[in-house]
Amino acid sequence: MPTHRIEVSQPPKSVLHSDITLSIYSDKKFLGEIRISKGSIDWRSPYRQRARRIRWEKFAQMMDEQ
């Protein structure tokens, strides 16, 4: 079973309109980055330059369908 690691990068203090960034690893391999904001959640894989943005309503619907 792979070992997973998540690194969290937060703004140094509570600032409006600042994203929280999570770097996701599996067995030391970088899987991608999640950026969480008040309006959406973004996923960027290491093979893409642009992130895929999903609004919270769509994200909730996707999770409920799983």
mmCIF file of the N, C-alpha and C atoms, coordinates in Angstrom:
data_MODEL
# 
_entry.id   MODEL 
# 
loop_
_atom_site.group_PDB 
_atom_site.id 
_atom_site.type_symbol 
_atom_site.label_atom_id 
_atom_site.label_alt_id 
_atom_site.label_comp_id 
_atom_site.label_asym_id 
_atom_site.label_entity_id 
_atom_site.label_seq_id 
_atom_site.pdbx_PDB_ins_code 
_atom_site.Cartn_x 
_atom_site.Cartn_y 
_atom_site.Cartn_z 
_atom_site.occupancy 
_atom_site.B_iso_or_equiv 
_atom_site.pdbx_formal_charge 
_atom_site.auth_seq_id 
_atom_site.auth_comp_id 
_atom_site.auth_asym_id 
_atom_site.auth_atom_id 
_atom_site.pdbx_PDB_model_num 
ATOM 1   N N  . MET A 1 1  ? 0.850   -1.171 0.000   1.00 0.00 ? 1  MET A N  1 
ATOM 2   C CA . MET A 1 1  ? 0.000   0.000  0.000   1.00 0.00 ? 1  MET A CA 1 
ATOM 3   C C  . MET A 1 1  ? 0.898   1.238  0.000   1.00 0.00 ? 1  MET A C  1 
ATOM 4   N N  . PRO A 1 2  ? 0.607   2.226  -0.846  1.00 0.00 ? 2  PRO A N  1 
ATOM 5   C CA . PRO A 1 2  ? 1.453   3.422  -0.898  1.00 0.00 ? 2  PRO A CA 1 
ATOM 6   C C  . PRO A 1 2  ? 1.350   4.265  0.368   1.00 0.00 ? 2  PRO A C  1 
ATOM 7   N N  . THR A 1 3  ? 2.404   4.973  0.650   1.00 0.00 ? 3  THR A N  1 
ATOM 8   C CA . THR A 1 3  ? 2.426   5.922  1.755   1.00 0.00 ? 3  THR A CA 1 
ATOM 9   C C  . THR A 1 3  ? 2.061   7.292  1.204   1.00 0.00 ? 3  THR A C  1 
ATOM 10  N N  . HIS A 1 4  ? 1.087   7.952  1.817   1.00 0.00 ? 4  HIS A N  1 
ATOM 11  C CA . HIS A 1 4  ? 0.646   9.264  1.345   1.00 0.00 ? 4  HIS A CA 1 
ATOM 12  C C  . HIS A 1 4  ? 1.136   10.348 2.278   1.00 0.00 ? 4  HIS A C  1 
ATOM 13  N N  . ARG A 1 5  ? 1.452   11.491 1.698   1.00 0.00 ? 5  ARG A N  1 
ATOM 14  C CA . ARG A 1 5  ? 1.882   12.650 2.472   1.00 0.00 ? 5  ARG A CA 1 
ATOM 15  C C  . ARG A 1 5  ? 1.172   13.874 1.920   1.00 0.00 ? 5  ARG A C  1 
ATOM 16  N N  . ILE A 1 6  ? 0.723   14.735 2.812   1.00 0.00 ? 6  ILE A N  1 
ATOM 17  C CA . ILE A 1 6  ? 0.066   15.975 2.421   1.00 0.00 ? 6  ILE A CA 1 
ATOM 18  C C  . ILE A 1 6  ? 0.791   17.124 3.103   1.00 0.00 ? 6  ILE A C  1 
ATOM 19  N N  . GLU A 1 7  ? 1.199   18.105 2.314   1.00 0.00 ? 7  GLU A N  1 
ATOM 20  C CA . GLU A 1 7  ? 1.821   19.312 2.851   1.00 0.00 ? 7  GLU A CA 1 
ATOM 21  C C  . GLU A 1 7  ? 0.832   20.452 2.734   1.00 0.00 ? 7  GLU A C  1 
ATOM 22  N N  . VAL A 1 8  ? 0.686   21.222 3.802   1.00 0.00 ? 8  VAL A N  1 
ATOM 23  C CA . VAL A 1 8  ? -0.264  22.332 3.833   1.00 0.00 ? 8  VAL A CA 1 
ATOM 24  C C  . VAL A 1 8  ? 0.492   23.655 3.833   1.00 0.00 ? 8  VAL A C  1 
ATOM 25  N N  . SER A 1 9  ? 0.057   24.549 2.963   1.00 0.00 ? 9  SER A N  1 
ATOM 26  C CA . SER A 1 9  ? 0.633   25.893 2.912   1.00 0.00 ? 9  SER A CA 1 
ATOM 27  C C  . SER A 1 9  ? -0.500  26.883 3.133   1.00 0.00 ? 9  SER A C  1 
ATOM 28  N N  . GLN A 1 10 ? -0.459  27.589 4.257   1.00 0.00 ? 10 GLN A N  1 
ATOM 29  C CA . GLN A 1 10 ? -1.492  28.561 4.591   1.00 0.00 ? 10 GLN A CA 1 
ATOM 30  C C  . GLN A 1 10 ? -0.899  29.959 4.609   1.00 0.00 ? 10 GLN A C  1 
ATOM 31  N N  . PRO A 1 11 ? -1.744  30.945 4.404   1.00 0.00 ? 11 PRO A N  1 
ATOM 32  C CA . PRO A 1 11 ? -1.266  32.311 4.586   1.00 0.00 ? 11 PRO A CA 1 
ATOM 33  C C  . PRO A 1 11 ? -0.787  32.491 6.023   1.00 0.00 ? 11 PRO A C  1 
ATOM 34  N N  . PRO A 1 12 ? 0.219   33.350 6.269   1.00 0.00 ? 12 PRO A N  1 
ATOM 35  C CA . PRO A 1 12 ? 0.755   33.516 7.615   1.00 0.00 ? 12 PRO A CA 1 
ATOM 36  C C  . PRO A 1 12 ? -0.256  34.018 8.634   1.00 0.00 ? 12 PRO A C  1 
ATOM 37  N N  . LYS A 1 13 ? -1.284  34.726 8.196   1.00 0.00 ? 13 LYS A N  1 
ATOM 38  C CA . LYS A 1 13 ? -2.345  35.158 9.089   1.00 0.00 ? 13 LYS A CA 1 
ATOM 39  C C  . LYS A 1 13 ? -3.645  35.169 8.309   1.00 0.00 ? 13 LYS A C  1 
ATOM 40  N N  . SER A 1 14 ? -4.726  35.355 8.992   1.00 0.00 ? 14 SER A N  1 
ATOM 41  C CA . SER A 1 14 ? -6.027  35.338 8.338   1.00 0.00 ? 14 SER A CA 1 
ATOM 42  C C  . SER A 1 14 ? -6.161  36.530 7.402   1.00 0.00 ? 14 SER A C  1 
ATOM 43  N N  . VAL A 1 15 ? -6.156  36.240 6.114   1.00 0.00 ? 15 VAL A N  1 
ATOM 44  C CA . VAL A 1 15 ? -6.254  37.285 5.104   1.00 0.00 ? 15 VAL A CA 1 
ATOM 45  C C  . VAL A 1 15 ? -7.402  36.920 4.176   1.00 0.00 ? 15 VAL A C  1 
ATOM 46  N N  . LEU A 1 16 ? -8.247  37.865 3.880   1.00 0.00 ? 16 LEU A N  1 
ATOM 47  C CA . LEU A 1 16 ? -9.350  37.614 2.959   1.00 0.00 ? 16 LEU A CA 1 
ATOM 48  C C  . LEU A 1 16 ? -8.815  37.318 1.573   1.00 0.00 ? 16 LEU A C  1 
ATOM 49  N N  . HIS A 1 17 ? -9.491  36.434 0.872   1.00 0.00 ? 17 HIS A N  1 
ATOM 50  C CA . HIS A 1 17 ? -9.185  36.093 -0.517  1.00 0.00 ? 17 HIS A CA 1 
ATOM 51  C C  . HIS A 1 17 ? -7.840  35.392 -0.683  1.00 0.00 ? 17 HIS A C  1 
ATOM 52  N N  . SER A 1 18 ? -7.346  34.715 0.340   1.00 0.00 ? 18 SER A N  1 
ATOM 53  C CA . SER A 1 18 ? -6.121  33.930 0.222   1.00 0.00 ? 18 SER A CA 1 
ATOM 54  C C  . SER A 1 18 ? -6.475  32.448 0.234   1.00 0.00 ? 18 SER A C  1 
ATOM 55  N N  . ASP A 1 19 ? -5.881  31.692 -0.686  1.00 0.00 ? 19 ASP A N  1 
ATOM 56  C CA . ASP A 1 19 ? -6.151  30.270 -0.790  1.00 0.00 ? 19 ASP A CA 1 
ATOM 57  C C  . ASP A 1 19 ? -5.297  29.468 0.188   1.00 0.00 ? 19 ASP A C  1 
ATOM 58  N N  . ILE A 1 20 ? -5.784  28.299 0.543   1.00 0.00 ? 20 ILE A N  1 
ATOM 59  C CA . ILE A 1 20 ? -4.998  27.303 1.263   1.00 0.00 ? 20 ILE A CA 1 
ATOM 60  C C  . ILE A 1 20 ? -4.522  26.314 0.210   1.00 0.00 ? 20 ILE A C  1 
ATOM 61  N N  . THR A 1 21 ? -3.245  25.974 0.225   1.00 0.00 ? 21 THR A N  1 
ATOM 62  C CA . THR A 1 21 ? -2.674  25.076 -0.775  1.00 0.00 ? 21 THR A CA 1 
ATOM 63  C C  . THR A 1 21 ? -2.236  23.774 -0.116  1.00 0.00 ? 21 THR A C  1 
ATOM 64  N N  . LEU A 1 22 ? -2.665  22.650 -0.697  1.00 0.00 ? 22 LEU A N  1 
ATOM 65  C CA . LEU A 1 22 ? -2.274  21.326 -0.238  1.00 0.00 ? 22 LEU A CA 1 
ATOM 66  C C  . LEU A 1 22 ? -1.477  20.652 -1.349  1.00 0.00 ? 22 LEU A C  1 
ATOM 67  N N  . SER A 1 23 ? -0.252  20.228 -1.060  1.00 0.00 ? 23 SER A N  1 
ATOM 68  C CA . SER A 1 23 ? 0.565   19.470 -2.008  1.00 0.00 ? 23 SER A CA 1 
ATOM 69  C C  . SER A 1 23 ? 0.420   17.995 -1.651  1.00 0.00 ? 23 SER A C  1 
ATOM 70  N N  . ILE A 1 24 ? 0.022   17.167 -2.624  1.00 0.00 ? 24 ILE A N  1 
ATOM 71  C CA . ILE A 1 24 ? -0.293  15.764 -2.388  1.00 0.00 ? 24 ILE A CA 1 
ATOM 72  C C  . ILE A 1 24 ? 0.792   14.867 -2.980  1.00 0.00 ? 24 ILE A C  1 
ATOM 73  N N  . TYR A 1 25 ? 1.303   13.930 -2.147  1.00 0.00 ? 25 TYR A N  1 
ATOM 74  C CA . TYR A 1 25 ? 2.350   12.998 -2.558  1.00 0.00 ? 25 TYR A CA 1 
ATOM 75  C C  . TYR A 1 25 ? 1.911   11.569 -2.264  1.00 0.00 ? 25 TYR A C  1 
ATOM 76  N N  . SER A 1 26 ? 2.358   10.625 -3.084  1.00 0.00 ? 26 SER A N  1 
ATOM 77  C CA . SER A 1 26 ? 2.168   9.201  -2.859  1.00 0.00 ? 26 SER A CA 1 
ATOM 78  C C  . SER A 1 26 ? 3.514   8.524  -3.073  1.00 0.00 ? 26 SER A C  1 
ATOM 79  N N  . ASP A 1 27 ? 4.048   7.901  -2.017  1.00 0.00 ? 27 ASP A N  1 
ATOM 80  C CA . ASP A 1 27 ? 5.378   7.290  -2.073  1.00 0.00 ? 27 ASP A CA 1 
ATOM 81  C C  . ASP A 1 27 ? 6.415   8.248  -2.658  1.00 0.00 ? 27 ASP A C  1 
ATOM 82  N N  . LYS A 1 28 ? 6.433   9.460  -2.166  1.00 0.00 ? 28 LYS A N  1 
ATOM 83  C CA . LYS A 1 28 ? 7.362   10.524 -2.554  1.00 0.00 ? 28 LYS A CA 1 
ATOM 84  C C  . LYS A 1 28 ? 7.156   11.036 -3.983  1.00 0.00 ? 28 LYS A C  1 
ATOM 85  N N  . LYS A 1 29 ? 6.141   10.541 -4.681  1.00 0.00 ? 29 LYS A N  1 
ATOM 86  C CA . LYS A 1 29 ? 5.820   11.032 -6.025  1.00 0.00 ? 29 LYS A CA 1 
ATOM 87  C C  . LYS A 1 29 ? 4.764   12.120 -5.898  1.00 0.00 ? 29 LYS A C  1 
ATOM 88  N N  . PHE A 1 30 ? 5.030   13.276 -6.508  1.00 0.00 ? 30 PHE A N  1 
ATOM 89  C CA . PHE A 1 30 ? 4.103   14.395 -6.460  1.00 0.00 ? 30 PHE A CA 1 
ATOM 90  C C  . PHE A 1 30 ? 2.900   14.094 -7.347  1.00 0.00 ? 30 PHE A C  1 
ATOM 91  N N  . LEU A 1 31 ? 1.699   14.013 -6.729  1.00 0.00 ? 31 LEU A N  1 
ATOM 92  C CA . LEU A 1 31 ? 0.467   13.739 -7.478  1.00 0.00 ? 31 LEU A CA 1 
ATOM 93  C C  . LEU A 1 31 ? -0.201  15.004 -7.984  1.00 0.00 ? 31 LEU A C  1 
ATOM 94  N N  . GLY A 1 32 ? -0.076  16.088 -7.215  1.00 0.00 ? 32 GLY A N  1 
ATOM 95  C CA . GLY A 1 32 ? -0.707  17.328 -7.621  1.00 0.00 ? 32 GLY A CA 1 
ATOM 96  C C  . GLY A 1 32 ? -0.911  18.264 -6.454  1.00 0.00 ? 32 GLY A C  1 
ATOM 97  N N  . GLU A 1 33 ? -1.649  19.330 -6.741  1.00 0.00 ? 33 GLU A N  1 
ATOM 98  C CA . GLU A 1 33 ? -1.850  20.388 -5.763  1.00 0.00 ? 33 GLU A CA 1 
ATOM 99  C C  . GLU A 1 33 ? -3.329  20.758 -5.733  1.00 0.00 ? 33 GLU A C  1 
ATOM 100 N N  . ILE A 1 34 ? -3.859  20.914 -4.526  1.00 0.00 ? 34 ILE A N  1 
ATOM 101 C CA . ILE A 1 34 ? -5.239  21.372 -4.336  1.00 0.00 ? 34 ILE A CA 1 
ATOM 102 C C  . ILE A 1 34 ? -5.178  22.767 -3.732  1.00 0.00 ? 34 ILE A C  1 
ATOM 103 N N  . ARG A 1 35 ? -5.915  23.694 -4.327  1.00 0.00 ? 35 ARG A N  1 
ATOM 104 C CA . ARG A 1 35 ? -6.049  25.032 -3.755  1.00 0.00 ? 35 ARG A CA 1 
ATOM 105 C C  . ARG A 1 35 ? -7.500  25.214 -3.338  1.00 0.00 ? 35 ARG A C  1 
ATOM 106 N N  . ILE A 1 36 ? -7.686  25.570 -2.057  1.00 0.00 ? 36 ILE A N  1 
ATOM 107 C CA . ILE A 1 36 ? -9.029  25.740 -1.510  1.00 0.00 ? 36 ILE A CA 1 
ATOM 108 C C  . ILE A 1 36 ? -9.260  27.223 -1.254  1.00 0.00 ? 36 ILE A C  1 
ATOM 109 N N  . SER A 1 37 ? -10.337 27.743 -1.817  1.00 0.00 ? 37 SER A N  1 
ATOM 110 C CA . SER A 1 37 ? -10.704 29.140 -1.587  1.00 0.00 ? 37 SER A CA 1 
ATOM 111 C C  . SER A 1 37 ? -12.161 29.185 -1.166  1.00 0.00 ? 37 SER A C  1 
ATOM 112 N N  . LYS A 1 38 ? -12.644 30.348 -0.842  1.00 0.00 ? 38 LYS A N  1 
ATOM 113 C CA . LYS A 1 38 ? -14.038 30.425 -0.402  1.00 0.00 ? 38 LYS A CA 1 
ATOM 114 C C  . LYS A 1 38 ? -15.014 30.222 -1.563  1.00 0.00 ? 38 LYS A C  1 
ATOM 115 N N  . GLY A 1 39 ? -14.559 30.344 -2.805  1.00 0.00 ? 39 GLY A N  1 
ATOM 116 C CA . GLY A 1 39 ? -15.455 30.192 -3.945  1.00 0.00 ? 39 GLY A CA 1 
ATOM 117 C C  . GLY A 1 39 ? -15.337 28.881 -4.681  1.00 0.00 ? 39 GLY A C  1 
ATOM 118 N N  . SER A 1 40 ? -14.196 28.185 -4.547  1.00 0.00 ? 40 SER A N  1 
ATOM 119 C CA . SER A 1 40 ? -14.009 26.963 -5.320  1.00 0.00 ? 40 SER A CA 1 
ATOM 120 C C  . SER A 1 40 ? -12.856 26.137 -4.762  1.00 0.00 ? 40 SER A C  1 
ATOM 121 N N  . ILE A 1 41 ? -12.690 24.959 -5.360  1.00 0.00 ? 41 ILE A N  1 
ATOM 122 C CA . ILE A 1 41 ? -11.551 24.110 -5.082  1.00 0.00 ? 41 ILE A CA 1 
ATOM 123 C C  . ILE A 1 41 ? -10.871 23.859 -6.431  1.00 0.00 ? 41 ILE A C  1 
ATOM 124 N N  . ASP A 1 42 ? -9.561  24.007 -6.496  1.00 0.00 ? 42 ASP A N  1 
ATOM 125 C CA . ASP A 1 42 ? -8.810  23.840 -7.742  1.00 0.00 ? 42 ASP A CA 1 
ATOM 126 C C  . ASP A 1 42 ? -7.861  22.665 -7.615  1.00 0.00 ? 42 ASP A C  1 
ATOM 127 N N  . TRP A 1 43 ? -7.743  21.880 -8.683  1.00 0.00 ? 43 TRP A N  1 
ATOM 128 C CA . TRP A 1 43 ? -6.796  20.773 -8.737  1.00 0.00 ? 43 TRP A CA 1 
ATOM 129 C C  . TRP A 1 43 ? -5.836  21.011 -9.895  1.00 0.00 ? 43 TRP A C  1 
ATOM 130 N N  . ARG A 1 44 ? -4.526  20.902 -9.606  1.00 0.00 ? 44 ARG A N  1 
ATOM 131 C CA . ARG A 1 44 ? -3.522  21.016 -10.664 1.00 0.00 ? 44 ARG A CA 1 
ATOM 132 C C  . ARG A 1 44 ? -2.597  19.820 -10.563 1.00 0.00 ? 44 ARG A C  1 
ATOM 133 N N  . SER A 1 45 ? -2.576  19.019 -11.616 1.00 0.00 ? 45 SER A N  1 
ATOM 134 C CA . SER A 1 45 ? -1.657  17.881 -11.643 1.00 0.00 ? 45 SER A CA 1 
ATOM 135 C C  . SER A 1 45 ? -0.285  18.380 -12.108 1.00 0.00 ? 45 SER A C  1 
ATOM 136 N N  . PRO A 1 46 ? 0.769   17.590 -11.877 1.00 0.00 ? 46 PRO A N  1 
ATOM 137 C CA . PRO A 1 46 ? 2.106   18.039 -12.281 1.00 0.00 ? 46 PRO A CA 1 
ATOM 138 C C  . PRO A 1 46 ? 2.267   18.108 -13.796 1.00 0.00 ? 46 PRO A C  1 
ATOM 139 N N  . TYR A 1 47 ? 1.330   17.552 -14.537 1.00 0.00 ? 47 TYR A N  1 
ATOM 140 C CA . TYR A 1 47 ? 1.436   17.515 -16.003 1.00 0.00 ? 47 TYR A CA 1 
ATOM 141 C C  . TYR A 1 47 ? 0.652   18.626 -16.685 1.00 0.00 ? 47 TYR A C  1 
ATOM 142 N N  . ARG A 1 48 ? 0.012   19.469 -15.899 1.00 0.00 ? 48 ARG A N  1 
ATOM 143 C CA . ARG A 1 48 ? -0.793  20.557 -16.478 1.00 0.00 ? 48 ARG A CA 1 
ATOM 144 C C  . ARG A 1 48 ? -0.297  21.894 -15.971 1.00 0.00 ? 48 ARG A C  1 
ATOM 145 N N  . GLN A 1 49 ? -0.387  22.899 -16.817 1.00 0.00 ? 49 GLN A N  1 
ATOM 146 C CA . GLN A 1 49 ? 0.003   24.247 -16.400 1.00 0.00 ? 49 GLN A CA 1 
ATOM 147 C C  . GLN A 1 49 ? -1.127  24.955 -15.678 1.00 0.00 ? 49 GLN A C  1 
ATOM 148 N N  . ARG A 1 50 ? -2.357  24.665 -16.081 1.00 0.00 ? 50 ARG A N  1 
ATOM 149 C CA . ARG A 1 50 ? -3.507  25.334 -15.478 1.00 0.00 ? 50 ARG A CA 1 
ATOM 150 C C  . ARG A 1 50 ? -4.270  24.380 -14.570 1.00 0.00 ? 50 ARG A C  1 
ATOM 151 N N  . ALA A 1 51 ? -4.842  24.939 -13.542 1.00 0.00 ? 51 ALA A N  1 
ATOM 152 C CA . ALA A 1 51 ? -5.631  24.149 -12.597 1.00 0.00 ? 51 ALA A CA 1 
ATOM 153 C C  . ALA A 1 51 ? -7.044  23.971 -13.124 1.00 0.00 ? 51 ALA A C  1 
ATOM 154 N N  . ARG A 1 52 ? -7.676  22.901 -12.696 1.00 0.00 ? 52 ARG A N  1 
ATOM 155 C CA . ARG A 1 52 ? -9.087  22.679 -12.993 1.00 0.00 ? 52 ARG A CA 1 
ATOM 156 C C  . ARG A 1 52 ? -9.898  23.195 -11.817 1.00 0.00 ? 52 ARG A C  1 
ATOM 157 N N  . ARG A 1 53 ? -10.782 24.124 -12.059 1.00 0.00 ? 53 ARG A N  1 
ATOM 158 C CA . ARG A 1 53 ? -11.577 24.764 -11.010 1.00 0.00 ? 53 ARG A CA 1 
ATOM 159 C C  . ARG A 1 53 ? -12.950 24.116 -10.921 1.00 0.00 ? 53 ARG A C  1 
ATOM 160 N N  . ILE A 1 54 ? -13.355 23.805 -9.689  1.00 0.00 ? 54 ILE A N  1 
ATOM 161 C CA . ILE A 1 54 ? -14.674 23.234 -9.438  1.00 0.00 ? 54 ILE A CA 1 
ATOM 162 C C  . ILE A 1 54 ? -15.341 24.072 -8.346  1.00 0.00 ? 54 ILE A C  1 
ATOM 163 N N  . ARG A 1 55 ? -16.510 24.588 -8.636  1.00 0.00 ? 55 ARG A N  1 
ATOM 164 C CA . ARG A 1 55 ? -17.270 25.339 -7.631  1.00 0.00 ? 55 ARG A CA 1 
ATOM 165 C C  . ARG A 1 55 ? -17.732 24.399 -6.534  1.00 0.00 ? 55 ARG A C  1 
ATOM 166 N N  . TRP A 1 56 ? -17.933 24.936 -5.335  1.00 0.00 ? 56 TRP A N  1 
ATOM 167 C CA . TRP A 1 56 ? -18.272 24.113 -4.181  1.00 0.00 ? 56 TRP A CA 1 
ATOM 168 C C  . TRP A 1 56 ? -19.553 23.310 -4.394  1.00 0.00 ? 56 TRP A C  1 
ATOM 169 N N  . GLU A 1 57 ? -20.540 23.868 -5.050  1.00 0.00 ? 57 GLU A N  1 
ATOM 170 C CA . GLU A 1 57 ? -21.792 23.160 -5.283  1.00 0.00 ? 57 GLU A CA 1 
ATOM 171 C C  . GLU A 1 57 ? -21.553 21.919 -6.160  1.00 0.00 ? 57 GLU A C  1 
ATOM 172 N N  . LYS A 1 58 ? -20.754 22.086 -7.202  1.00 0.00 ? 58 LYS A N  1 
ATOM 173 C CA . LYS A 1 58 ? -20.427 20.968 -8.093  1.00 0.00 ? 58 LYS A CA 1 
ATOM 174 C C  . LYS A 1 58 ? -19.588 19.921 -7.370  1.00 0.00 ? 58 LYS A C  1 
ATOM 175 N N  . PHE A 1 59 ? -18.634 20.374 -6.533  1.00 0.00 ? 59 PHE A N  1 
ATOM 176 C CA . PHE A 1 59 ? -17.798 19.467 -5.756  1.00 0.00 ? 59 PHE A CA 1 
ATOM 177 C C  . PHE A 1 59 ? -18.668 18.626 -4.816  1.00 0.00 ? 59 PHE A C  1 
ATOM 178 N N  . ALA A 1 60 ? -19.603 19.262 -4.126  1.00 0.00 ? 60 ALA A N  1 
ATOM 179 C CA . ALA A 1 60 ? -20.496 18.545 -3.204  1.00 0.00 ? 60 ALA A CA 1 
ATOM 180 C C  . ALA A 1 60 ? -21.321 17.507 -3.968  1.00 0.00 ? 60 ALA A C  1 
ATOM 181 N N  . GLN A 1 61 ? -21.812 17.871 -5.141  1.00 0.00 ? 61 GLN A N  1 
ATOM 182 C CA . GLN A 1 61 ? -22.578 16.946 -5.961  1.00 0.00 ? 61 GLN A CA 1 
ATOM 183 C C  . GLN A 1 61 ? -21.715 15.751 -6.391  1.00 0.00 ? 61 GLN A C  1 
ATOM 184 N N  . MET A 1 62 ? -20.486 16.009 -6.805  1.00 0.00 ? 62 MET A N  1 
ATOM 185 C CA . MET A 1 62 ? -19.566 14.941 -7.214  1.00 0.00 ? 62 MET A CA 1 
ATOM 186 C C  . MET A 1 62 ? -19.283 13.985 -6.056  1.00 0.00 ? 62 MET A C  1 
ATOM 187 N N  . MET A 1 63 ? -19.063 14.515 -4.877  1.00 0.00 ? 63 MET A N  1 
ATOM 188 C CA . MET A 1 63 ? -18.770 13.679 -3.715  1.00 0.00 ? 63 MET A CA 1 
ATOM 189 C C  . MET A 1 63 ? -19.963 12.850 -3.293  1.00 0.00 ? 63 MET A C  1 
ATOM 190 N N  . ASP A 1 64 ? -21.170 13.415 -3.398  1.00 0.00 ? 64 ASP A N  1 
ATOM 191 C CA . ASP A 1 64 ? -22.381 12.681 -3.050  1.00 0.00 ? 64 ASP A CA 1 
ATOM 192 C C  . ASP A 1 64 ? -22.637 11.530 -4.023  1.00 0.00 ? 64 ASP A C  1 
ATOM 193 N N  . GLU A 1 65 ? -22.213 11.700 -5.270  1.00 0.00 ? 65 GLU A N  1 
ATOM 194 C CA . GLU A 1 65 ? -22.410 10.659 -6.289  1.00 0.00 ? 65 GLU A CA 1 
ATOM 195 C C  . GLU A 1 65 ? -21.414 9.518  -6.136  1.00 0.00 ? 65 GLU A C  1 
ATOM 196 N N  . GLN A 1 66 ? -20.325 9.741  -5.431  1.00 0.00 ? 66 GLN A N  1 
ATOM 197 C CA . GLN A 1 66 ? -19.313 8.688  -5.283  1.00 0.00 ? 66 GLN A CA 1 
ATOM 198 C C  . GLN A 1 66 ? -19.761 7.660  -4.330  1.00 0.00 ? 66 GLN A C  1 
# 
